[in-house]
Every structure is written in C-alpha cells, then in structure tokens.
Amino acid sequence: MIVGTPLYEWMSHNFFVMAMILGVIGVVGYYAFYSSRRKGRYRQ
C-alpha cells in the first residue's frame, strides 16, 4: 500500500543520485543545443 514513502525516503537519502541524473541531463541537453547551434558552422 505504501509505495511512495520508501521511494521518497530512498531518494532523500540518495540525493546525489538525483543530482547526478540532473547533471547528465543538463550536460546532454547543453551539448545537443550547442551542437545544433553551431551545426551550420561546424560543417563547412
């Protein structure tokens, strides 16, 4: 019955996991944006 509580507690104790996931998503998103931004100048 109680499924959200253990998951929330686990995420709370393992906050670095959430930070790492957000970091990876941020890096991938920034790289994709940077690549698409300089897509025209990258291939001459």
mmCIF entry with sequence, helices, sheets and N, C-alpha, C, O atoms, coordinates in Angstrom:
data_MODEL
# 
_entry.id   MODEL 
# 
_entity.id                         1 
_entity.type                       polymer 
_entity.pdbx_number_of_molecules   1 
# 
_entity_poly.entity_id                      1 
_entity_poly.type                           'polypeptide(L)' 
_entity_poly.nstd_linkage                   no 
_entity_poly.nstd_monomer                   no 
_entity_poly.pdbx_seq_one_letter_code       MIVGTPLYEWMSHNFFVMAMILGVIGVVGYYAFYSSRRKGRYRQ 
_entity_poly.pdbx_seq_one_letter_code_can   MIVGTPLYEWMSHNFFVMAMILGVIGVVGYYAFYSSRRKGRYRQ 
_entity_poly.pdbx_strand_id                 A 
# 
loop_
_entity_poly_seq.entity_id 
_entity_poly_seq.num 
_entity_poly_seq.mon_id 
_entity_poly_seq.hetero 
1 1  MET n 
1 2  ILE n 
1 3  VAL n 
1 4  GLY n 
1 5  THR n 
1 6  PRO n 
1 7  LEU n 
1 8  TYR n 
1 9  GLU n 
1 10 TRP n 
1 11 MET n 
1 12 SER n 
1 13 HIS n 
1 14 ASN n 
1 15 PHE n 
1 16 PHE n 
1 17 VAL n 
1 18 MET n 
1 19 ALA n 
1 20 MET n 
1 21 ILE n 
1 22 LEU n 
1 23 GLY n 
1 24 VAL n 
1 25 ILE n 
1 26 GLY n 
1 27 VAL n 
1 28 VAL n 
1 29 GLY n 
1 30 TYR n 
1 31 TYR n 
1 32 ALA n 
1 33 PHE n 
1 34 TYR n 
1 35 SER n 
1 36 SER n 
1 37 ARG n 
1 38 ARG n 
1 39 LYS n 
1 40 GLY n 
1 41 ARG n 
1 42 TYR n 
1 43 ARG n 
1 44 GLN n 
# 
_struct_asym.id          A 
_struct_asym.entity_id   1 
# 
loop_
_struct_conf.conf_type_id 
_struct_conf.id 
_struct_conf.pdbx_PDB_helix_id 
_struct_conf.beg_label_comp_id 
_struct_conf.beg_label_asym_id 
_struct_conf.beg_label_seq_id 
_struct_conf.pdbx_beg_PDB_ins_code 
_struct_conf.end_label_comp_id 
_struct_conf.end_label_asym_id 
_struct_conf.end_label_seq_id 
_struct_conf.pdbx_end_PDB_ins_code 
_struct_conf.beg_auth_comp_id 
_struct_conf.beg_auth_asym_id 
_struct_conf.beg_auth_seq_id 
_struct_conf.end_auth_comp_id 
_struct_conf.end_auth_asym_id 
_struct_conf.end_auth_seq_id 
_struct_conf.pdbx_PDB_helix_class 
_struct_conf.details 
_struct_conf.pdbx_PDB_helix_length 
HELX_P HELX_P1 AA1 GLY A 4  ? HIS A 13 ? GLY A 4  HIS A 13 1 ? 10 
HELX_P HELX_P2 AA2 PHE A 15 ? ARG A 37 ? PHE A 15 ARG A 37 1 ? 23 
HELX_P HELX_P3 AA3 LYS A 39 ? TYR A 42 ? LYS A 39 TYR A 42 1 ? 4  
# 
_struct_conf_type.id          HELX_P 
_struct_conf_type.criteria    ? 
_struct_conf_type.reference   ? 
# 
loop_
_atom_site.group_PDB 
_atom_site.id 
_atom_site.type_symbol 
_atom_site.label_atom_id 
_atom_site.label_alt_id 
_atom_site.label_comp_id 
_atom_site.label_asym_id 
_atom_site.label_entity_id 
_atom_site.label_seq_id 
_atom_site.pdbx_PDB_ins_code 
_atom_site.Cartn_x 
_atom_site.Cartn_y 
_atom_site.Cartn_z 
_atom_site.occupancy 
_atom_site.B_iso_or_equiv 
_atom_site.pdbx_formal_charge 
_atom_site.auth_seq_id 
_atom_site.auth_comp_id 
_atom_site.auth_asym_id 
_atom_site.auth_atom_id 
_atom_site.pdbx_PDB_model_num 
ATOM 1   N N  . MET A 1 1  ? 0.832  -1.193 0.000   1.00 0.00 ? 1  MET A N  1 
ATOM 2   C CA . MET A 1 1  ? 0.000  0.000  0.000   1.00 0.00 ? 1  MET A CA 1 
ATOM 3   C C  . MET A 1 1  ? 0.877  1.257  0.000   1.00 0.00 ? 1  MET A C  1 
ATOM 4   O O  . MET A 1 1  ? 0.662  2.202  -0.759  1.00 0.00 ? 1  MET A O  1 
ATOM 5   N N  . ILE A 1 2  ? 1.880  1.220  0.892   1.00 0.00 ? 2  ILE A N  1 
ATOM 6   C CA . ILE A 1 2  ? 2.746  2.403  0.998   1.00 0.00 ? 2  ILE A CA 1 
ATOM 7   C C  . ILE A 1 2  ? 3.944  2.214  0.067   1.00 0.00 ? 2  ILE A C  1 
ATOM 8   O O  . ILE A 1 2  ? 4.907  1.531  0.416   1.00 0.00 ? 2  ILE A O  1 
ATOM 9   N N  . VAL A 1 3  ? 3.878  2.816  -1.102  1.00 0.00 ? 3  VAL A N  1 
ATOM 10  C CA . VAL A 1 3  ? 4.950  2.650  -2.086  1.00 0.00 ? 3  VAL A CA 1 
ATOM 11  C C  . VAL A 1 3  ? 5.706  3.956  -2.275  1.00 0.00 ? 3  VAL A C  1 
ATOM 12  O O  . VAL A 1 3  ? 6.914  3.942  -2.515  1.00 0.00 ? 3  VAL A O  1 
ATOM 13  N N  . GLY A 1 4  ? 5.013  5.081  -2.170  1.00 0.00 ? 4  GLY A N  1 
ATOM 14  C CA . GLY A 1 4  ? 5.631  6.386  -2.402  1.00 0.00 ? 4  GLY A CA 1 
ATOM 15  C C  . GLY A 1 4  ? 6.578  6.780  -1.275  1.00 0.00 ? 4  GLY A C  1 
ATOM 16  O O  . GLY A 1 4  ? 7.579  7.457  -1.509  1.00 0.00 ? 4  GLY A O  1 
ATOM 17  N N  . THR A 1 5  ? 6.257  6.349  -0.031  1.00 0.00 ? 5  THR A N  1 
ATOM 18  C CA . THR A 1 5  ? 7.077  6.763  1.117   1.00 0.00 ? 5  THR A CA 1 
ATOM 19  C C  . THR A 1 5  ? 8.489  6.186  1.072   1.00 0.00 ? 5  THR A C  1 
ATOM 20  O O  . THR A 1 5  ? 9.447  6.945  1.217   1.00 0.00 ? 5  THR A O  1 
ATOM 21  N N  . PRO A 1 6  ? 8.665  4.856  0.875   1.00 0.00 ? 6  PRO A N  1 
ATOM 22  C CA . PRO A 1 6  ? 10.030 4.303  0.803   1.00 0.00 ? 6  PRO A CA 1 
ATOM 23  C C  . PRO A 1 6  ? 10.812 4.889  -0.356  1.00 0.00 ? 6  PRO A C  1 
ATOM 24  O O  . PRO A 1 6  ? 12.014 5.129  -0.240  1.00 0.00 ? 6  PRO A O  1 
ATOM 25  N N  . LEU A 1 7  ? 10.137 5.120  -1.473  1.00 0.00 ? 7  LEU A N  1 
ATOM 26  C CA . LEU A 1 7  ? 10.818 5.676  -2.637  1.00 0.00 ? 7  LEU A CA 1 
ATOM 27  C C  . LEU A 1 7  ? 11.285 7.097  -2.342  1.00 0.00 ? 7  LEU A C  1 
ATOM 28  O O  . LEU A 1 7  ? 12.404 7.473  -2.692  1.00 0.00 ? 7  LEU A O  1 
ATOM 29  N N  . TYR A 1 8  ? 10.430 7.883  -1.698  1.00 0.00 ? 8  TYR A N  1 
ATOM 30  C CA . TYR A 1 8  ? 10.785 9.261  -1.352  1.00 0.00 ? 8  TYR A CA 1 
ATOM 31  C C  . TYR A 1 8  ? 11.933 9.284  -0.348  1.00 0.00 ? 8  TYR A C  1 
ATOM 32  O O  . TYR A 1 8  ? 12.832 10.121 -0.428  1.00 0.00 ? 8  TYR A O  1 
ATOM 33  N N  . GLU A 1 9  ? 11.885 8.341  0.607   1.00 0.00 ? 9  GLU A N  1 
ATOM 34  C CA . GLU A 1 9  ? 12.944 8.270  1.619   1.00 0.00 ? 9  GLU A CA 1 
ATOM 35  C C  . GLU A 1 9  ? 14.262 7.852  0.980   1.00 0.00 ? 9  GLU A C  1 
ATOM 36  O O  . GLU A 1 9  ? 15.327 8.354  1.339   1.00 0.00 ? 9  GLU A O  1 
ATOM 37  N N  . TRP A 1 10 ? 14.175 6.912  0.012   1.00 0.00 ? 10 TRP A N  1 
ATOM 38  C CA . TRP A 1 10 ? 15.378 6.453  -0.676  1.00 0.00 ? 10 TRP A CA 1 
ATOM 39  C C  . TRP A 1 10 ? 15.989 7.586  -1.486  1.00 0.00 ? 10 TRP A C  1 
ATOM 40  O O  . TRP A 1 10 ? 17.207 7.768  -1.495  1.00 0.00 ? 10 TRP A O  1 
ATOM 41  N N  . MET A 1 11 ? 15.128 8.353  -2.174  1.00 0.00 ? 11 MET A N  1 
ATOM 42  C CA . MET A 1 11 ? 15.621 9.476  -2.972  1.00 0.00 ? 11 MET A CA 1 
ATOM 43  C C  . MET A 1 11 ? 16.206 10.549 -2.068  1.00 0.00 ? 11 MET A C  1 
ATOM 44  O O  . MET A 1 11 ? 17.173 11.220 -2.432  1.00 0.00 ? 11 MET A O  1 
ATOM 45  N N  . SER A 1 12 ? 15.613 10.710 -0.880  1.00 0.00 ? 12 SER A N  1 
ATOM 46  C CA . SER A 1 12 ? 16.097 11.714 0.057   1.00 0.00 ? 12 SER A CA 1 
ATOM 47  C C  . SER A 1 12 ? 17.481 11.338 0.572   1.00 0.00 ? 12 SER A C  1 
ATOM 48  O O  . SER A 1 12 ? 18.355 12.195 0.703   1.00 0.00 ? 12 SER A O  1 
ATOM 49  N N  . HIS A 1 13 ? 17.678 10.056 0.864   1.00 0.00 ? 13 HIS A N  1 
ATOM 50  C CA . HIS A 1 13 ? 18.973 9.595  1.355   1.00 0.00 ? 13 HIS A CA 1 
ATOM 51  C C  . HIS A 1 13 ? 19.997 9.552  0.227   1.00 0.00 ? 13 HIS A C  1 
ATOM 52  O O  . HIS A 1 13 ? 21.192 9.741  0.457   1.00 0.00 ? 13 HIS A O  1 
ATOM 53  N N  . ASN A 1 14 ? 19.531 9.308  -0.972  1.00 0.00 ? 14 ASN A N  1 
ATOM 54  C CA . ASN A 1 14 ? 20.445 9.245  -2.119  1.00 0.00 ? 14 ASN A CA 1 
ATOM 55  C C  . ASN A 1 14 ? 20.224 10.457 -3.011  1.00 0.00 ? 14 ASN A C  1 
ATOM 56  O O  . ASN A 1 14 ? 19.871 10.333 -4.184  1.00 0.00 ? 14 ASN A O  1 
ATOM 57  N N  . PHE A 1 15 ? 20.441 11.637 -2.427  1.00 0.00 ? 15 PHE A N  1 
ATOM 58  C CA . PHE A 1 15 ? 20.217 12.874 -3.169  1.00 0.00 ? 15 PHE A CA 1 
ATOM 59  C C  . PHE A 1 15 ? 21.252 13.038 -4.272  1.00 0.00 ? 15 PHE A C  1 
ATOM 60  O O  . PHE A 1 15 ? 20.991 13.678 -5.291  1.00 0.00 ? 15 PHE A O  1 
ATOM 61  N N  . PHE A 1 16 ? 22.442 12.449 -4.060  1.00 0.00 ? 16 PHE A N  1 
ATOM 62  C CA . PHE A 1 16 ? 23.498 12.569 -5.080  1.00 0.00 ? 16 PHE A CA 1 
ATOM 63  C C  . PHE A 1 16 ? 23.089 11.872 -6.368  1.00 0.00 ? 16 PHE A C  1 
ATOM 64  O O  . PHE A 1 16 ? 23.548 12.235 -7.451  1.00 0.00 ? 16 PHE A O  1 
ATOM 65  N N  . VAL A 1 17 ? 22.214 10.859 -6.248  1.00 0.00 ? 17 VAL A N  1 
ATOM 66  C CA . VAL A 1 17 ? 21.727 10.168 -7.449  1.00 0.00 ? 17 VAL A CA 1 
ATOM 67  C C  . VAL A 1 17 ? 20.898 11.128 -8.292  1.00 0.00 ? 17 VAL A C  1 
ATOM 68  O O  . VAL A 1 17 ? 21.044 11.183 -9.513  1.00 0.00 ? 17 VAL A O  1 
ATOM 69  N N  . MET A 1 18 ? 20.027 11.883 -7.628  1.00 0.00 ? 18 MET A N  1 
ATOM 70  C CA . MET A 1 18 ? 19.186 12.848 -8.320  1.00 0.00 ? 18 MET A CA 1 
ATOM 71  C C  . MET A 1 18 ? 20.040 13.950 -8.932  1.00 0.00 ? 18 MET A C  1 
ATOM 72  O O  . MET A 1 18 ? 19.793 14.388 -10.056 1.00 0.00 ? 18 MET A O  1 
ATOM 73  N N  . ALA A 1 19 ? 21.054 14.397 -8.181  1.00 0.00 ? 19 ALA A N  1 
ATOM 74  C CA . ALA A 1 19 ? 21.935 15.448 -8.676  1.00 0.00 ? 19 ALA A CA 1 
ATOM 75  C C  . ALA A 1 19 ? 22.714 14.956 -9.890  1.00 0.00 ? 19 ALA A C  1 
ATOM 76  O O  . ALA A 1 19 ? 22.919 15.706 -10.845 1.00 0.00 ? 19 ALA A O  1 
ATOM 77  N N  . MET A 1 20 ? 23.149 13.694 -9.855  1.00 0.00 ? 20 MET A N  1 
ATOM 78  C CA . MET A 1 20 ? 23.910 13.137 -10.972 1.00 0.00 ? 20 MET A CA 1 
ATOM 79  C C  . MET A 1 20 ? 23.025 13.010 -12.207 1.00 0.00 ? 20 MET A C  1 
ATOM 80  O O  . MET A 1 20 ? 23.462 13.288 -13.323 1.00 0.00 ? 20 MET A O  1 
ATOM 81  N N  . ILE A 1 21 ? 21.766 12.584 -11.998 1.00 0.00 ? 21 ILE A N  1 
ATOM 82  C CA . ILE A 1 21 ? 20.839 12.457 -13.125 1.00 0.00 ? 21 ILE A CA 1 
ATOM 83  C C  . ILE A 1 21 ? 20.578 13.827 -13.743 1.00 0.00 ? 21 ILE A C  1 
ATOM 84  O O  . ILE A 1 21 ? 20.594 13.974 -14.965 1.00 0.00 ? 21 ILE A O  1 
ATOM 85  N N  . LEU A 1 22 ? 20.339 14.826 -12.901 1.00 0.00 ? 22 LEU A N  1 
ATOM 86  C CA . LEU A 1 22 ? 20.095 16.177 -13.409 1.00 0.00 ? 22 LEU A CA 1 
ATOM 87  C C  . LEU A 1 22 ? 21.339 16.701 -14.115 1.00 0.00 ? 22 LEU A C  1 
ATOM 88  O O  . LEU A 1 22 ? 21.234 17.401 -15.122 1.00 0.00 ? 22 LEU A O  1 
ATOM 89  N N  . GLY A 1 23 ? 22.513 16.366 -13.592 1.00 0.00 ? 23 GLY A N  1 
ATOM 90  C CA . GLY A 1 23 ? 23.762 16.805 -14.211 1.00 0.00 ? 23 GLY A CA 1 
ATOM 91  C C  . GLY A 1 23 ? 23.937 16.199 -15.590 1.00 0.00 ? 23 GLY A C  1 
ATOM 92  O O  . GLY A 1 23 ? 24.324 16.889 -16.533 1.00 0.00 ? 23 GLY A O  1 
ATOM 93  N N  . VAL A 1 24 ? 23.651 14.906 -15.709 1.00 0.00 ? 24 VAL A N  1 
ATOM 94  C CA . VAL A 1 24 ? 23.776 14.225 -17.004 1.00 0.00 ? 24 VAL A CA 1 
ATOM 95  C C  . VAL A 1 24 ? 22.786 14.803 -18.009 1.00 0.00 ? 24 VAL A C  1 
ATOM 96  O O  . VAL A 1 24 ? 23.139 15.060 -19.160 1.00 0.00 ? 24 VAL A O  1 
ATOM 97  N N  . ILE A 1 25 ? 21.541 15.006 -17.567 1.00 0.00 ? 25 ILE A N  1 
ATOM 98  C CA . ILE A 1 25 ? 20.522 15.576 -18.455 1.00 0.00 ? 25 ILE A CA 1 
ATOM 99  C C  . ILE A 1 25 ? 20.928 16.985 -18.882 1.00 0.00 ? 25 ILE A C  1 
ATOM 100 O O  . ILE A 1 25 ? 20.742 17.367 -20.038 1.00 0.00 ? 25 ILE A O  1 
ATOM 101 N N  . GLY A 1 26 ? 21.481 17.753 -17.947 1.00 0.00 ? 26 GLY A N  1 
ATOM 102 C CA . GLY A 1 26 ? 21.906 19.118 -18.253 1.00 0.00 ? 26 GLY A CA 1 
ATOM 103 C C  . GLY A 1 26 ? 23.041 19.129 -19.262 1.00 0.00 ? 26 GLY A C  1 
ATOM 104 O O  . GLY A 1 26 ? 23.033 19.928 -20.198 1.00 0.00 ? 26 GLY A O  1 
ATOM 105 N N  . VAL A 1 27 ? 24.024 18.242 -19.078 1.00 0.00 ? 27 VAL A N  1 
ATOM 106 C CA . VAL A 1 27 ? 25.168 18.180 -19.994 1.00 0.00 ? 27 VAL A CA 1 
ATOM 107 C C  . VAL A 1 27 ? 24.722 17.733 -21.381 1.00 0.00 ? 27 VAL A C  1 
ATOM 108 O O  . VAL A 1 27 ? 25.138 18.304 -22.389 1.00 0.00 ? 27 VAL A O  1 
ATOM 109 N N  . VAL A 1 28 ? 23.878 16.714 -21.426 1.00 0.00 ? 28 VAL A N  1 
ATOM 110 C CA . VAL A 1 28 ? 23.394 16.208 -22.718 1.00 0.00 ? 28 VAL A CA 1 
ATOM 111 C C  . VAL A 1 28 ? 22.564 17.270 -23.429 1.00 0.00 ? 28 VAL A C  1 
ATOM 112 O O  . VAL A 1 28 ? 22.703 17.470 -24.635 1.00 0.00 ? 28 VAL A O  1 
ATOM 113 N N  . GLY A 1 29 ? 21.704 17.946 -22.681 1.00 0.00 ? 29 GLY A N  1 
ATOM 114 C CA . GLY A 1 29 ? 20.863 18.989 -23.266 1.00 0.00 ? 29 GLY A CA 1 
ATOM 115 C C  . GLY A 1 29 ? 21.704 20.155 -23.763 1.00 0.00 ? 29 GLY A C  1 
ATOM 116 O O  . GLY A 1 29 ? 21.451 20.694 -24.841 1.00 0.00 ? 29 GLY A O  1 
ATOM 117 N N  . TYR A 1 30 ? 22.715 20.548 -22.971 1.00 0.00 ? 30 TYR A N  1 
ATOM 118 C CA . TYR A 1 30 ? 23.589 21.648 -23.376 1.00 0.00 ? 30 TYR A CA 1 
ATOM 119 C C  . TYR A 1 30 ? 24.413 21.266 -24.597 1.00 0.00 ? 30 TYR A C  1 
ATOM 120 O O  . TYR A 1 30 ? 24.611 22.087 -25.493 1.00 0.00 ? 30 TYR A O  1 
ATOM 121 N N  . TYR A 1 31 ? 24.891 20.033 -24.640 1.00 0.00 ? 31 TYR A N  1 
ATOM 122 C CA . TYR A 1 31 ? 25.690 19.570 -25.776 1.00 0.00 ? 31 TYR A CA 1 
ATOM 123 C C  . TYR A 1 31 ? 24.842 19.518 -27.044 1.00 0.00 ? 31 TYR A C  1 
ATOM 124 O O  . TYR A 1 31 ? 25.303 19.885 -28.124 1.00 0.00 ? 31 TYR A O  1 
ATOM 125 N N  . ALA A 1 32 ? 23.601 19.058 -26.903 1.00 0.00 ? 32 ALA A N  1 
ATOM 126 C CA . ALA A 1 32 ? 22.702 18.981 -28.061 1.00 0.00 ? 32 ALA A CA 1 
ATOM 127 C C  . ALA A 1 32 ? 22.383 20.385 -28.568 1.00 0.00 ? 32 ALA A C  1 
ATOM 128 O O  . ALA A 1 32 ? 22.355 20.625 -29.775 1.00 0.00 ? 32 ALA A O  1 
ATOM 129 N N  . PHE A 1 33 ? 22.140 21.314 -27.634 1.00 0.00 ? 33 PHE A N  1 
ATOM 130 C CA . PHE A 1 33 ? 21.831 22.687 -28.014 1.00 0.00 ? 33 PHE A CA 1 
ATOM 131 C C  . PHE A 1 33 ? 23.045 23.346 -28.667 1.00 0.00 ? 33 PHE A C  1 
ATOM 132 O O  . PHE A 1 33 ? 22.915 24.055 -29.665 1.00 0.00 ? 33 PHE A O  1 
ATOM 133 N N  . TYR A 1 34 ? 24.231 23.105 -28.093 1.00 0.00 ? 34 TYR A N  1 
ATOM 134 C CA . TYR A 1 34 ? 25.457 23.689 -28.637 1.00 0.00 ? 34 TYR A CA 1 
ATOM 135 C C  . TYR A 1 34 ? 25.769 23.109 -30.006 1.00 0.00 ? 34 TYR A C  1 
ATOM 136 O O  . TYR A 1 34 ? 26.224 23.824 -30.899 1.00 0.00 ? 34 TYR A O  1 
ATOM 137 N N  . SER A 1 35 ? 25.524 21.805 -30.174 1.00 0.00 ? 35 SER A N  1 
ATOM 138 C CA . SER A 1 35 ? 25.802 21.151 -31.444 1.00 0.00 ? 35 SER A CA 1 
ATOM 139 C C  . SER A 1 35 ? 24.846 21.649 -32.521 1.00 0.00 ? 35 SER A C  1 
ATOM 140 O O  . SER A 1 35 ? 25.268 21.933 -33.643 1.00 0.00 ? 35 SER A O  1 
ATOM 141 N N  . SER A 1 36 ? 23.554 21.757 -32.186 1.00 0.00 ? 36 SER A N  1 
ATOM 142 C CA . SER A 1 36 ? 22.567 22.205 -33.171 1.00 0.00 ? 36 SER A CA 1 
ATOM 143 C C  . SER A 1 36 ? 22.766 23.684 -33.473 1.00 0.00 ? 36 SER A C  1 
ATOM 144 O O  . SER A 1 36 ? 22.435 24.155 -34.561 1.00 0.00 ? 36 SER A O  1 
ATOM 145 N N  . ARG A 1 37 ? 23.315 24.421 -32.491 1.00 0.00 ? 37 ARG A N  1 
ATOM 146 C CA . ARG A 1 37 ? 23.534 25.849 -32.682 1.00 0.00 ? 37 ARG A CA 1 
ATOM 147 C C  . ARG A 1 37 ? 24.657 26.086 -33.690 1.00 0.00 ? 37 ARG A C  1 
ATOM 148 O O  . ARG A 1 37 ? 24.532 26.932 -34.575 1.00 0.00 ? 37 ARG A O  1 
ATOM 149 N N  . ARG A 1 38 ? 25.749 25.340 -33.554 1.00 0.00 ? 38 ARG A N  1 
ATOM 150 C CA . ARG A 1 38 ? 26.887 25.509 -34.455 1.00 0.00 ? 38 ARG A CA 1 
ATOM 151 C C  . ARG A 1 38 ? 26.896 24.442 -35.535 1.00 0.00 ? 38 ARG A C  1 
ATOM 152 O O  . ARG A 1 38 ? 27.951 24.090 -36.063 1.00 0.00 ? 38 ARG A O  1 
ATOM 153 N N  . LYS A 1 39 ? 25.724 23.931 -35.860 1.00 0.00 ? 39 LYS A N  1 
ATOM 154 C CA . LYS A 1 39 ? 25.644 22.873 -36.860 1.00 0.00 ? 39 LYS A CA 1 
ATOM 155 C C  . LYS A 1 39 ? 26.022 23.413 -38.235 1.00 0.00 ? 39 LYS A C  1 
ATOM 156 O O  . LYS A 1 39 ? 26.648 22.712 -39.030 1.00 0.00 ? 39 LYS A O  1 
ATOM 157 N N  . GLY A 1 40 ? 25.644 24.661 -38.517 1.00 0.00 ? 40 GLY A N  1 
ATOM 158 C CA . GLY A 1 40 ? 25.926 25.246 -39.825 1.00 0.00 ? 40 GLY A CA 1 
ATOM 159 C C  . GLY A 1 40 ? 27.403 25.576 -39.984 1.00 0.00 ? 40 GLY A C  1 
ATOM 160 O O  . GLY A 1 40 ? 27.974 25.368 -41.054 1.00 0.00 ? 40 GLY A O  1 
ATOM 161 N N  . ARG A 1 41 ? 28.030 26.096 -38.915 1.00 0.00 ? 41 ARG A N  1 
ATOM 162 C CA . ARG A 1 41 ? 29.438 26.493 -39.000 1.00 0.00 ? 41 ARG A CA 1 
ATOM 163 C C  . ARG A 1 41 ? 30.362 25.309 -38.779 1.00 0.00 ? 41 ARG A C  1 
ATOM 164 O O  . ARG A 1 41 ? 31.546 25.375 -39.109 1.00 0.00 ? 41 ARG A O  1 
ATOM 165 N N  . TYR A 1 42 ? 29.827 24.217 -38.218 1.00 0.00 ? 42 TYR A N  1 
ATOM 166 C CA . TYR A 1 42 ? 30.673 23.061 -37.945 1.00 0.00 ? 42 TYR A CA 1 
ATOM 167 C C  . TYR A 1 42 ? 31.056 22.357 -39.244 1.00 0.00 ? 42 TYR A C  1 
ATOM 168 O O  . TYR A 1 42 ? 32.202 21.948 -39.427 1.00 0.00 ? 42 TYR A O  1 
ATOM 169 N N  . ARG A 1 43 ? 30.071 22.221 -40.151 1.00 0.00 ? 43 ARG A N  1 
ATOM 170 C CA . ARG A 1 43 ? 30.342 21.573 -41.442 1.00 0.00 ? 43 ARG A CA 1 
ATOM 171 C C  . ARG A 1 43 ? 30.447 22.636 -42.513 1.00 0.00 ? 43 ARG A C  1 
ATOM 172 O O  . ARG A 1 43 ? 29.436 23.157 -42.985 1.00 0.00 ? 43 ARG A O  1 
ATOM 173 N N  . GLN A 1 44 ? 31.648 22.951 -42.888 1.00 0.00 ? 44 GLN A N  1 
ATOM 174 C CA . GLN A 1 44 ? 31.871 23.998 -43.888 1.00 0.00 ? 44 GLN A CA 1 
ATOM 175 C C  . GLN A 1 44 ? 31.702 23.423 -45.289 1.00 0.00 ? 44 GLN A C  1 
ATOM 176 O O  . GLN A 1 44 ? 31.848 24.146 -46.275 1.00 0.00 ? 44 GLN A O  1 
# 
